[in-house]
Amino acid sequence: MPLTAPRLPRPPRRPASDWRYLHLAGLTALTGYSTALGWQAQVVSYPLFRAVGEGEFADYHRQYDRAIPLVVVVPGFATFLAGAAFPWTRPAEVPRPLAGVVGAAGVVSVAATVLRAIPMHDRLDREGRTVETVDRLLQANLLRTVALTASTLALVAASWRTRTVTAGQR
């Protein structure tokens, strides 16, 4: 009787769509980051616009505008666009309705930013600080941040679901 080493079971082959899981993980992290920034702006940054003196506000807002591109704008738009595309990039285990929440949140977030928040920042640059403009900026940010919060929760649920489903297949 020949001696042979026992054969170990082969690890399951990863599907060709493996990038979808990486996309889900990256989008979950990015959306969580953008959500945290949104709440920080809602509770801290934008309300503090009212505390800056009228004479100093224009310079303060210009400095604010220069400081946010790499920290807020780039990750934000990446989040919005990748979220809007998620219904088409989702792993198969993620239910369509869950992906739809993420997609809708991406669309709402980009619309609130482009149609409301950016125009309010432009108005602050042009006309200075007014109660009405800061209030409208807060409203636009709240809409965007609530959408991002819903997206974060949906993505965490989707991540949990893919982890549970793929673990059960092993």
N, C-alpha and C positions, 0 to 999 in steps of 0.2 A: 504494500500500500504506500503510494508516494506521499511524502509530507509536503503539504502546501500551506502557505499562510492563509489564515481566514480572510475573506474579503470583507472589508469595511463598507458599510453602505455609503453610496455616493451622496454628497450634499446635493440638495435640490438645485436644479439649474435656475438661475435667475431669468426672468422673462426678458425678451428683447426690449420691452418698454421700461426698463429699470430707471431711466432718466425721469420718469414720471414720479417715482418715489423721492428722488433727489429734489425735484421741483417742488413737491409737496412739503418736504422738510424745510427747504430754503424759503418758500413762500410763507410757511407758518412762522418761522423766525422773523422774517422781514415784516410781516404784517403785525406781529406782536410788538416789534420795535416801533413801527409807525403808529400803532394804537397808543403806546406809552407816550410818544411825543405829542400826539393829539390831545391826550388828557393833560399833559404838562402845559401845553399852550392854553387849553381851556381854563385851567385852574390857576395858572401862575403867569405865564408870559403876556397873554393878551389883556387880562385884567390890570396888569402892572403898566400897560400903556397909559392908563388914566393917571398914574402916579408921577409920570415924567412931566416936568414943567413945560408949559406952552412954548417958551423960548428955546428949550433944549430938545423938544420932541423931534423936529425934522432931522437933526443930526443923529439922535438916538435911533430913529427908524432906519436911516441910511446904514448905520452900523449893523443893525439887526438884519437888514436885507443882505449885507455883505457876508454875514456870519453863517447864514442858514443853508446855502446851496448844497454843500457836500454832506451836511449832517441831516437836513430835513428834506430838501427839494428832490435830490436824486433818489434817495431811498423811497420817498413818498410816491413819486411817479412810477418807479419800478414796482412798488407794491400795487398801486392802482391798476396798472396795465397787466401785470402778471395775474392779478386777481380776476380782472375782467376776462382773461383768457382761460382761467381755470376750468370752466365747464368742458373745454376741449382738450385740456392737458391732464386731467385728473386720472389717477390710477383707476382701474376698472372696479376695485372694491369700494370706491367712494360713490355713494348714491348720487344720482343726478340732482335731486332736490338740495342736498347739502352743497354740492358744487355750484348750484344756482344761487344760493345765498352768497357764496364767495364772489361769484361773477357779478351779481347785482351790486354788492358792496363796492366792488372795484369801479363800476360805472357811476354809482352815486358819488363816490369819493372824488373821482376825476371831475365830474360835473360840478360838485360843490366847490372844488378848488378853482377850476377854470372860470366858471360862471359867476361865482360869488366872492371867494376869498381873495383871489388875485386882484379883481377890480377894487376890493376894499383896501388892500395894501397900496394899490396905485392911487386911490383917492387920498389915503393918509399922506403919501408922498406929495401929491399935488396941492391939497387943501389944508393939510395939517390935521391934527387930532380933533375929532368931534365925538360927542357921546353917541350920536346916531351911527357913525362909521364904525366905531369900536363895537357897538352892539350888533351891527350887521356882520362884522367879522366874527364875533363870538357865535352868532347863529349859524353861519356857514361852517365854522370849525366844529360846532356841536353835531351838525348833521354828518359831516365827514367822520368824526370820531365815533359816533354811534354806529355808523356803517362799518368802520374798521373794527370796532369791538365785536360786532356780530360776525364779521369775517374771521377774526381771530378765534372765536369760540367754535365756529364751524370747521375751521382748519384743524384745531386741536382734536375735535371729534373725528374728523376724517383721518388724522394721523393715528389716533387710537384705534379706529376701525381697521385701517390697513395693517397695523401692528398685530391686532388680534386675529384678523383673517389669515395673514401670512404665517403667523405662529401656529395656527391650527392646521396648516397644510404640511407642516414638517413631520 
